[in-house]
Amino acid sequence: MAKTQEIEKISKKSRFSSAFKDLAALAFIVIVTLGLSYFFNVFIFLVEFFQKHPRSITWIDEIVTGFLVLSIGFAVFSWRRWRELKKETTERLRLQKELIKIAETKAETERIICKQLKCDIEVYKKIEEDILSRRAKANG
């Protein structure tokens, strides 16, 4: 029983999952990147390149659309894996609790059996002592 309580304490100790922390860190990095690129004009070289080479700009909308779809696809993929992981973790914790319960039951059963065997051995010792004392009386 004590082990199951320890497992529950450990699982409750972390308020946010590591996936949520990673997601928050990613959101922070994106916001910082957008802020820095806005204030420092980080991508001005792209604007200058497309002004010098106007024919290259025809592909930019396909590239941006492709990256947008790719990022949404990665987000959906990650979210689905995260859900699967949560289900598997829940199932493993349930099975672990069940195994601990089985182990505790086994230990209790073994304790009862040992106690019973010890009582049986003591009974047999008493019977043997009685037989020996009767033989000693009969012989002596």
NUDREN-764531 format. One line per 10 residues: number of its first residue (from 0); their letters; for each residue x, y, z of N, C-alpha, C, O. Coordinates in Angstrom, 1 decimal, always signed. Each point is the difference from the previous one (the first is absolute). Example, Ala and Ser with C-alpha at 12.3 -4.5 7.8 and 13.67 -1.06 7.14 Angstrom:
NUDREN-764531
0	as	+13.2 -5.7 +7.8 -0.9 +1.2 +0.0 +0.9 +1.2 +0.0 +1.0 +0.0 +0.7  -1.4 +1.1 -1.4 +0.9 +1.1 +0.0 -0.8 +1.1 +0.8 +0.5 +1.1 +0.1 $
This chain:
NUDREN-764531
0	maktqeieki	+0.8 -1.2 +0.0 -0.8 +1.2 +0.0 +0.9 +1.3 +0.0 -0.4 +0.9 -0.7  +1.5 -1.0 +1.4 +0.8 +1.2 +0.1 +0.6 +0.4 -1.3 +0.2 +1.1 -0.3  +0.2 -2.2 -0.5 +0.6 +0.3 -1.3 -1.0 +0.7 -0.9 +0.4 +0.9 -0.8  -1.7 -1.3 +0.8 -1.0 +0.6 -0.9 -0.2 +1.5 +0.4 -0.2 +0.9 -0.8  +0.3 -0.6 +2.1 -0.1 +1.4 +0.4 +1.2 +0.8 -0.4 -0.1 +1.2 -0.4  +1.3 -1.8 +0.4 +1.2 +0.7 -0.5 -0.1 +0.3 -1.5 +0.4 +1.1 -0.4  -0.9 -2.1 -0.3 -0.2 +0.2 -1.5 -1.0 +1.2 -0.2 +0.3 +0.8 -0.9  -1.4 -0.8 +1.6 -0.9 +1.1 -0.2 +0.6 +1.4 +0.4 -0.3 +0.9 -0.7  +1.1 -0.9 +1.8 +0.7 +1.3 +0.3 +0.9 +0.4 -1.1 +0.0 +1.2 -0.3  +0.7 -2.1 -0.3 +1.0 +0.3 -1.0 -0.8 +0.5 -1.2 +0.4 +1.0 -0.6 $
10	skksrfssaf	-1.5 -1.6 +0.2 -0.7 +0.4 -1.2 -0.7 +1.4 +0.3 -0.2 +0.7 -1.0  -0.2 -0.4 +2.2 -0.6 +1.3 +0.3 +1.0 +1.1 +0.2 -0.3 +1.2 -0.1  +1.6 -1.6 +0.4 +1.0 +1.0 +0.2 +0.2 +0.9 -1.1 +0.2 +1.3 +0.2  -0.2 -1.8 -1.4 +0.2 +0.9 -1.2 -1.3 +0.5 -0.4 -0.9 -0.7 -0.5  +0.7 +2.0 +0.6 -1.3 +0.7 -0.3 -0.2 +0.0 -1.5 -1.1 -0.2 -0.5  +2.1 +0.5 -0.3 -0.1 +0.0 -1.4 +0.9 -1.1 -0.6 +1.1 -0.3 +0.5  -1.6 -0.3 -1.6 +0.8 -1.1 -0.6 +1.1 +0.7 -0.8 +0.0 +1.1 -0.3  +1.0 -2.0 -0.1 +1.1 +0.5 -0.7 -0.4 +0.5 -1.4 +0.6 +0.9 -0.6  -1.6 -1.6 +0.0 -0.5 +0.4 -1.3 -0.6 +1.4 +0.1 +0.2 +0.9 -0.9  -0.9 -0.6 +1.9 -0.6 +1.4 +0.2 +1.1 +1.0 +0.2 -0.1 +1.1 -0.6 $
20	kdlaalafiv	+1.1 -1.4 +1.4 +1.2 +0.9 +0.2 +0.7 +0.2 -1.4 +0.4 +1.2 -0.2  -0.2 -2.2 -0.6 +0.6 +0.2 -1.3 -0.8 +0.9 -0.9 +0.5 +0.8 -0.7  -1.9 -1.0 +0.8 -0.9 +0.8 -0.8 +0.1 +1.4 +0.4 +0.0 +0.9 -0.8  +0.0 -0.6 +2.1 +0.2 +1.4 +0.5 +1.3 +0.6 -0.4 +0.0 +1.1 -0.4  +1.1 -1.9 +0.5 +1.3 +0.5 -0.4 +0.0 +0.3 -1.5 +0.5 +1.1 -0.5  -1.1 -1.9 -0.3 -0.1 +0.2 -1.5 -0.8 +1.3 -0.3 +0.4 +0.8 -0.8  -1.5 -0.6 +1.5 -0.8 +1.2 -0.2 +0.8 +1.2 +0.4 -0.1 +1.0 -0.7  +0.8 -1.1 +1.8 +0.9 +1.2 +0.4 +1.0 +0.3 -1.0 +0.3 +1.1 -0.4  +0.4 -2.2 -0.2 +1.0 +0.2 -1.0 -0.6 +0.7 -1.2 +0.7 +0.9 -0.6  -1.8 -1.4 +0.2 -0.7 +0.6 -1.2 -0.3 +1.5 +0.2 +0.2 +0.8 -0.9 $
30	ivtlglsyff	-0.8 -0.5 +2.1 -0.3 +1.4 +0.3 +1.3 +0.9 +0.0 -0.1 +1.1 -0.6  +1.1 -1.6 +1.2 +1.3 +0.7 +0.0 +0.5 +0.2 -1.4 +0.5 +1.1 -0.3  -0.5 -2.2 -0.5 +0.5 +0.1 -1.3 -0.8 +1.0 -0.9 +0.6 +0.8 -0.7  -1.9 -0.8 +0.9 -0.9 +1.0 -0.8 +0.3 +1.4 +0.5 +0.1 +0.9 -0.8  +0.1 -0.7 +2.1 +0.3 +1.3 +0.5 +1.4 +0.5 -0.5 +0.1 +1.1 -0.4  +0.9 -1.9 +0.5 +1.3 +0.4 -0.5 +0.0 +0.2 -1.5 +0.6 +1.0 -0.4  -1.3 -1.8 -0.4 +0.0 +0.2 -1.4 -0.8 +1.3 -0.4 +0.3 +0.6 -1.0  -1.2 -0.3 +1.8 -0.8 +1.3 -0.2 +0.8 +1.2 +0.3 +0.1 +1.0 -0.8  +0.6 -1.0 +2.0 +0.7 +1.2 +0.4 +1.4 +0.1 -0.7 +0.4 +1.2 -0.2  +0.2 -2.3 -0.2 +1.3 +0.1 -0.5 +0.1 -0.3 -1.5 +1.0 +0.0 -0.6 $
40	nvfiflveff	-2.2 -0.2 +0.0 -0.1 -0.2 -1.5 +1.0 -1.1 -0.4 +0.8 +0.2 -0.9  -0.9 -1.4 +1.5 +0.9 -1.1 -0.2 -0.2 -0.5 -1.4 +1.1 -0.4 -0.6  -2.2 +0.4 +0.0 -0.2 -0.6 -1.3 +0.0 +1.1 -1.1 -0.6 -0.3 -1.1  +1.2 +1.4 +1.3 +0.1 +1.0 -1.0 +0.8 -0.5 -1.2 -0.3 +0.5 -1.1  +1.2 -1.4 +1.3 +0.8 -0.5 -1.1 -0.9 -0.7 -1.0 +0.3 +0.0 -1.2  -1.4 -0.7 +1.7 -0.9 -0.6 -1.0 -0.8 +1.0 -0.8 -0.1 -0.2 -1.2  -0.3 +1.3 +1.8 -0.7 +1.0 -0.8 +1.0 +0.6 -1.0 -0.4 +0.2 -1.2  +1.6 +0.1 +1.6 +1.0 +0.5 -1.0 +0.3 -1.0 -1.1 +0.1 +0.4 -1.2  +0.0 -1.7 +1.5 +0.2 -1.0 -1.0 -1.1 +0.0 -1.0 +0.2 -0.1 -1.2  -1.5 +0.1 +1.7 -1.1 -0.1 -0.9 -0.2 +1.3 -0.8 -0.6 +0.0 -1.1 $
50	qkhprsitwi	+1.1 +1.1 +1.6 -0.1 +1.2 -0.8 +1.0 +0.0 -1.1 -0.2 +0.5 -1.1  +1.4 -1.1 +1.3 +1.0 -0.1 -1.0 -0.4 -1.1 -1.0 +0.4 +0.1 -1.2  -1.0 -1.1 +1.6 -0.4 -1.2 -0.9 -1.5 -0.2 +0.1 -0.4 -0.9 +0.7  -0.3 +1.7 -1.4 -1.5 -0.1 +0.0 -0.6 -1.4 -0.5 -1.1 -0.3 +0.4  +1.9 -0.4 -1.2 -0.5 -1.3 -0.5 +0.0 -1.0 +1.1 -0.8 -1.0 -0.1  +1.6 +1.1 +1.0 +0.1 -1.0 +1.1 -1.2 +0.1 +1.0 -0.3 -0.9 +0.7  -0.4 +2.0 -0.7 -1.1 +0.2 +0.9 -1.2 -0.8 -0.3 -0.9 -0.2 +0.8  +0.9 -0.4 -2.0 -1.2 -0.8 -0.4 -0.1 -1.2 +0.8 -1.1 -0.6 +0.1  +2.1 +0.1 +0.5 +0.0 -1.3 +0.7 -0.2 +0.3 +1.5 -0.2 -1.0 +0.8  +0.3 +2.2 -0.3 -0.1 +0.3 +1.4 -1.3 -0.4 +0.6 +0.0 -0.5 +1.2 $
60	deivtgflvl	-1.1 +0.7 -1.9 -1.3 -0.4 +0.7 -0.1 -1.5 +0.1 -0.6 -0.4 +1.0  +1.1 -0.4 -2.0 +0.0 -1.4 +0.2 +0.9 -0.5 +1.1 -0.4 -0.9 +0.8  +1.5 +1.5 -0.6 +0.9 -0.3 +1.1 -0.6 +0.3 +1.3 +0.0 -0.9 +0.9  -0.6 +2.1 -0.7 -0.6 +0.4 +1.2 -1.2 -1.0 +0.3 -0.2 -0.4 +1.2  -0.6 +0.2 -2.2 -1.1 -0.9 +0.2 +0.4 -1.4 +0.4 -0.6 -0.7 +0.9  +1.7 +0.2 -1.6 +0.5 -1.3 +0.4 +0.5 -0.1 +1.4 -0.3 -1.0 +0.7  +1.0 +2.0 -0.3 +0.5 +0.0 +1.4 -1.1 +0.2 +1.0 +0.0 -0.6 +1.1  -1.0 +1.3 -1.4 -1.2 +0.2 +0.9 -0.7 -1.4 +0.1 -0.3 -0.4 +1.2  +0.1 -0.3 -2.3 -0.7 -1.3 +0.1 +0.9 -1.0 +0.7 -0.5 -0.8 +0.8  +1.8 +0.9 -1.0 +0.9 -0.9 +0.7 +0.0 +0.2 +1.5 +0.0 -0.9 +0.8 $
70	sigfavfswr	+0.0 +2.2 -0.4 +0.0 +0.3 +1.4 -1.3 -0.5 +0.7 +0.0 -0.5 +1.1  -1.1 +0.7 -1.8 -1.3 -0.4 +0.5 +0.0 -1.6 +0.1 -0.5 -0.5 +1.0  +1.0 -0.1 -2.0 +0.1 -1.5 +0.0 +0.9 -0.5 +1.1 -0.4 -0.9 +0.7  +1.5 +1.6 -0.4 +0.9 -0.4 +1.1 -0.8 +0.2 +1.3 +0.1 -0.8 +1.0  -0.8 +1.9 -0.9 -0.8 +0.2 +1.3 -1.0 -1.0 +0.2 -0.2 -0.5 +1.1  -0.6 +0.1 -2.1 -1.0 -1.1 +0.1 +0.7 -1.3 +0.3 -0.5 -0.7 +0.9  +1.6 +0.4 -1.5 +0.7 -1.2 +0.2 +0.5 -0.1 +1.5 -0.1 -1.0 +0.7  +0.7 +2.1 -0.3 +0.5 +0.1 +1.4 -1.2 -0.2 +1.0 +0.1 -0.7 +1.0  -1.2 +1.4 -1.2 -1.1 -0.1 +0.9 -0.6 -1.4 +0.0 -0.3 -0.4 +1.1  +0.2 -0.3 -2.2 -0.4 -1.4 +0.0 +0.9 -0.9 +0.8 -0.4 -0.8 +0.7 $
80	rwrelkkett	+1.7 +1.0 -0.9 +1.0 -0.8 +0.7 -0.1 +0.3 +1.5 +0.1 -1.0 +0.9  -0.3 +2.2 -0.5 -0.2 +0.4 +1.4 -1.2 -0.7 +0.6 +0.1 -0.5 +1.1  -1.2 +0.5 -1.8 -1.2 -0.7 +0.5 +0.3 -1.5 +0.2 -0.4 -0.6 +1.0  +1.0 +0.0 -2.0 +0.4 -1.4 +0.1 +0.9 -0.3 +1.2 -0.2 -0.9 +0.8  +1.1 +1.8 -0.6 +0.9 -0.1 +1.2 -0.7 +0.1 +1.3 +0.3 -0.8 +0.9  -1.2 +1.7 -0.8 -0.8 +0.2 +1.2 -0.8 -1.3 +0.3 -0.1 -0.4 +1.1  -0.6 -0.1 -2.2 -0.7 -1.3 +0.2 +0.9 -1.1 +0.5 -0.4 -0.8 +0.9  +1.5 +0.6 -1.5 +0.9 -1.0 +0.3 +0.5 +0.1 +1.4 +0.2 -0.9 +0.8  +0.2 +2.2 -0.4 +0.4 +0.2 +1.4 -1.0 -0.3 +1.0 +0.3 -0.6 +1.0  -1.6 +1.0 -1.3 -1.1 -0.3 +0.9 -0.1 -1.6 +0.2 -0.2 -0.5 +1.1 $
90	erlrlqkeli	+0.2 -0.2 -2.3 -0.1 -1.4 +0.1 +1.2 -0.7 +0.7 -0.3 -0.9 +0.8  +1.5 +1.4 -1.0 +1.1 -0.5 +0.8 -0.1 +0.2 +1.5 +0.4 -0.9 +0.7  -0.8 +2.1 -0.4 -0.2 +0.3 +1.5 -1.1 -1.0 +0.6 +0.2 -0.4 +1.1  -1.2 +0.2 -1.9 -1.1 -0.9 +0.5 +0.6 -1.4 +0.2 -0.3 -0.7 +1.0  +1.0 +0.2 -2.0 +0.6 -1.3 +0.1 +1.0 -0.1 +1.1 +0.1 -1.0 +0.6  +0.7 +2.1 -0.4 +1.0 +0.0 +1.1 -0.7 -0.1 +1.3 +0.4 -0.8 +0.9  -1.5 +1.5 -0.7 -0.8 -0.1 +1.2 -0.5 -1.4 +0.2 +0.0 -0.5 +1.2  -0.5 -0.1 -2.2 -0.5 -1.4 +0.0 +1.1 -0.9 +0.4 -0.2 -0.9 +0.8  +1.4 +1.0 -1.4 +1.1 -0.9 +0.3 +0.4 +0.2 +1.5 +0.4 -1.0 +0.7  -0.4 +2.2 -0.2 +0.4 +0.3 +1.4 -1.0 -0.7 +0.9 +0.3 -0.6 +1.0 $
100	kiaetkaete	-1.6 +0.7 -1.4 -1.0 -0.7 +0.8 +0.1 -1.5 +0.0 -0.1 -0.6 +1.1  +0.5 +0.1 -2.2 +0.2 -1.5 -0.1 +1.2 -0.4 +0.8 +0.0 -1.0 +0.7  +1.1 +1.8 -0.8 +1.2 -0.3 +0.8 -0.3 +0.1 +1.5 +0.5 -0.9 +0.8  -1.3 +1.9 -0.4 -0.4 +0.1 +1.4 -0.8 -1.2 +0.5 +0.2 -0.6 +1.1  -1.1 +0.2 -2.0 -0.9 -1.2 +0.3 +0.9 -1.3 +0.1 -0.2 -0.8 +0.9  +1.2 +0.7 -1.8 +0.9 -1.2 +0.0 +0.8 +0.0 +1.3 +0.1 -1.0 +0.6  +0.4 +2.2 -0.2 +0.8 +0.1 +1.2 -0.9 -0.4 +1.2 +0.5 -0.7 +0.9  -1.7 +1.2 -0.8 -0.9 -0.3 +1.1 -0.3 -1.5 +0.0 +0.0 -0.6 +1.1  -0.2 +0.0 -2.3 -0.3 -1.4 -0.1 +1.2 -0.8 +0.5 -0.2 -1.0 +0.8  +1.4 +1.3 -1.2 +1.2 -0.7 +0.4 +0.2 +0.2 +1.5 +0.4 -1.0 +0.7 $
110	riickqlkcd	-0.7 +2.1 -0.1 +0.1 +0.2 +1.4 -1.0 -0.9 +0.8 +0.4 -0.6 +1.0  -1.6 +0.5 -1.5 -1.0 -0.9 +0.6 +0.4 -1.5 -0.1 -0.1 -0.7 +1.0  +0.6 +0.3 -2.2 +0.5 -1.3 -0.2 +1.2 -0.3 +1.0 +0.0 -1.1 +0.6  +0.9 +2.0 -0.5 +1.2 -0.2 +0.9 -0.5 -0.2 +1.4 +0.5 -0.8 +0.8  -1.4 +1.7 -0.4 -0.5 -0.1 +1.3 -0.7 -1.3 +0.3 +0.2 -0.6 +1.1  -1.0 +0.1 -2.1 -0.7 -1.3 +0.2 +1.0 -1.1 +0.0 -0.1 -0.9 +0.8  +1.2 +0.9 -1.6 +1.0 -1.0 +0.0 +0.7 +0.0 +1.3 +0.4 -1.1 +0.5  -0.1 +2.3 +0.0 +0.7 +0.0 +1.3 -0.8 -0.6 +1.1 +0.5 -0.8 +0.8  -1.8 +1.0 -0.8 -0.9 -0.6 +0.9 +0.0 -1.5 -0.2 +0.0 -0.7 +1.0  -0.1 +0.2 -2.2 +0.0 -1.4 -0.3 +1.3 -0.6 +0.5 +0.0 -1.1 +0.6 $
120	ievykkieed	+1.1 +1.7 -0.8 +1.3 -0.5 +0.5 +0.0 -0.1 +1.5 +0.5 -1.0 +0.5  -1.0 +2.0 +0.1 +0.0 +0.0 +1.5 -0.9 -1.2 +0.5 +0.3 -0.6 +1.0  -1.4 +0.4 -1.7 -0.9 -1.1 +0.4 +0.7 -1.3 -0.2 +0.0 -0.9 +0.9  +0.7 +0.7 -2.0 +0.8 -1.3 -0.2 +1.1 -0.1 +1.0 +0.3 -1.2 +0.4  +0.3 +2.3 +0.0 +1.1 -0.1 +1.0 -0.6 -0.5 +1.3 +0.6 -0.8 +0.7  -1.8 +1.3 -0.3 -0.6 -0.4 +1.2 -0.4 -1.5 +0.0 +0.2 -0.7 +0.9  -0.7 +0.3 -2.1 -0.4 -1.4 -0.1 +1.2 -0.9 +0.1 +0.0 -1.1 +0.6  +1.1 +1.5 -1.3 +1.3 -0.7 +0.1 +0.5 -0.1 +1.4 +0.5 -1.0 +0.5  -0.5 +2.1 +0.2 +0.4 +0.1 +1.4 -0.8 -1.0 +0.9 +0.5 -0.7 +0.8  -1.8 +0.7 -1.1 -0.9 -0.9 +0.8 +0.3 -1.5 -0.3 +0.1 -0.8 +1.0 $
130	ilsrrakang	+0.2 +0.5 -2.2 +0.4 -1.4 -0.4 +1.3 -0.3 +0.7 +0.1 -1.1 +0.5  +0.9 +2.0 -0.6 +1.3 -0.3 +0.6 -0.2 -0.2 +1.5 +0.7 -0.8 +0.6  -1.5 +1.7 +0.1 -0.1 -0.1 +1.4 -0.8 -1.3 +0.4 +0.4 -0.6 +1.0  -1.3 +0.2 -1.8 -0.7 -1.3 +0.3 +0.9 -1.2 -0.2 +0.0 -0.9 +0.8  +0.9 +1.0 -1.8 +1.0 -1.1 -0.2 +1.0 +0.0 +1.2 +0.3 -1.1 +0.5  +0.0 +2.3 -0.1 +1.0 +0.0 +1.2 -0.7 -0.5 +1.2 +0.7 -0.7 +0.8  -2.0 +0.9 -0.6 -0.7 -0.5 +1.2 -0.1 -1.5 -0.2 +0.1 -0.8 +1.0  -0.4 +0.3 -2.2 -0.2 -1.4 -0.2 +1.3 -0.8 +0.2 +0.0 -1.1 +0.5  +1.1 +1.7 -0.9 +1.3 -0.6 +0.1 +0.6 +0.2 +1.4 +0.9 -0.8 +0.4  -1.3 +1.7 +0.3 +0.7 +0.3 +1.2 -0.6 -0.1 +1.2 +0.6 +0.2 +1.0 $
